[in-house]
Amino acid sequence: MANENIKIPKKIVWSASDRKQTDLGPRAIWGGAIFFAFLIIVEIWTKNYLGFLVMAVILALIIILRNTKPKIHNFEVNDAGIKIDDADYYFIDLSSFWILYDPPLFKDLILKSKKTLSTKIVIPLGQADPVILHRKISEYLPEKEEKKSLIDLIGKLLGI
């Protein structure tokens, strides 16, 4: 009942990084290196050169993404829509939303677009209050549950 007395502001503004940089210990790094080395050796031994190429590309992507610094983005929810840095996403172009709140890994606002090419927009909540965000956005969009995928979980655990 106390939540119903909270006044919803005209606009909600917050900043958050695009991903959380997780600190992997030396055991995790060595374990991953040994695992990938084993997979690469198996691929070469079985003469599966395409598999070797895929493993090499995956390893290179993980190394590149782990070594790039997360960027800080500015977010704003107002009566017209949602603004991410300089890009505007109007409520009229969005079909639904879901707040995936399962700390410490998942604190995201997920928007479904009506456009066919950009169907899902994931916005990190950072320090934004998910209750106030939910009440503000639910005035304009229906809520539709989004499930956590295995790829999302692996990406969050690896910090990529």
N, C-alpha and C positions, 0 to 999 in steps of 0.2 A: 504494500500500500504506500510505502514511503517513496517508491520510484515514480508513482503517478503525480507526486507533488513537485517533481523536478521540472524546472522550466527548460524547454528545448531552445537553445540559442538559434539565431538566424543563420549563422554559419559556424562550422566547427573546423578548426585549423590545427594541424599537427605536422610534425616531421618524423621521418623514420628512414632507416637504411633499407636498401633494396634486398638485402640478405644479411643474415647473422653470420659473422665470421667465427666459426667454432675453432677452438684450439685442440688440435690433435696431438696427443702425446707421442713420444718416440716409438712406443710399442705399436700404436695404431699405424704410424707411417711405415715402419719396418714390416709389419704384418701385411699391409696393403701392397708394399713393394714385392714381398715374397709371393703373395697371391698372384699378382699380375705377371711376375717372372715365370711362375709355374704355368699359368695359362698360356703365355707366349711360347714357352718351351714345348708344351703339349701341342699347340697349333703348328709349330715348325716340325715336330716329330711326326705328326699325322699328315704333314704336307697340306694342311688347310691354310693356304696363304691368305685367303680372304678373311678367315677368322683371325689370323695374325694381324692383318691390316686393321680390322675392327678393334681389336684389343689395343693396338698401338694408338689409334685415334682416340679411343675412350680415355686411355691413360694420359695422353697429351691434353685433352680437354679438361680433365680433372686437375692436372698440374697448372694449366693456364688459369682456370677459374679460381683455384685456391690462392693463387698469387696476385689476383687483382683485388684492389681495395673496394669495399662496399661503398656505394654512392648514397648520399643523403638526399631524399626527395621531400618536397613540400606538398601536402595534401590539403584540400579544402572541400567541405560539403556545404552547399548552400541550397537555396530554393530552386535553382535552375538545374543543378546537377553536381558533378564531382570534378574537381580540378586536380590534375597531377602535374606539378611543375607548371608548364605553360600549355598543357593539353587539356581541353575541356571534353567531358563526357556528360552529355545532357540526359536527364531522366527519360526523355521521350525516345532516345535511342537505345535504352537499356530495357531488358525484359524482366530481370529478377536480381535478387541479391541474397547473399548468405554470409553470416559472420562465423567464421571457423575459429573458435576460441577454445584451444586446448593447450594452455601453457605447459612447459616452456617452449615447445616446438612450434605450435600453430597459434598465431594471433593475426589472422588475415581477414580482410573484407574481400569477398569474391563477388564480382559483378558479371552478369551474363548479358552480352550485347545482342541486339537484334541483327547486327551485321554478320554475314556468313564467314568472313575472313578473320575477324577478331572476336571470337565467341566468348572467351573468358578473360577477365581482367582481375589480377590478384594484387591487392593493396595491403602492405603490412600496416598493422594498427599502431605499432610502437607504443607510446604512452597514452594514446587516445582511449577514452572511455567507451567500451563496446555497448553499454546499455544506452547511453545517450545517442550514439551513432545509430543503433538499431531503431530507436524511436524516431529519429529524424528521417532516416532513409525509408522506413516503412510507411511514412506518409505519402511517398511517391511511387514506391516499387513493391511488388509482392515478394514475399520471402520464399525461396525454394532451396531446399537442402542440397548441399554439395558434399560428396564423400571425399575423404582423404585417399589419394592413390599411393601405391607403393613407390612410384617414381618421386612424388612429392616428399614422402618420408625419407627416402634415401638422399635426396637433394638437401633437405634440411639437416640431416645428420652429418653430411659431408661439408655443409656450409657453402654449397655452390648454387 
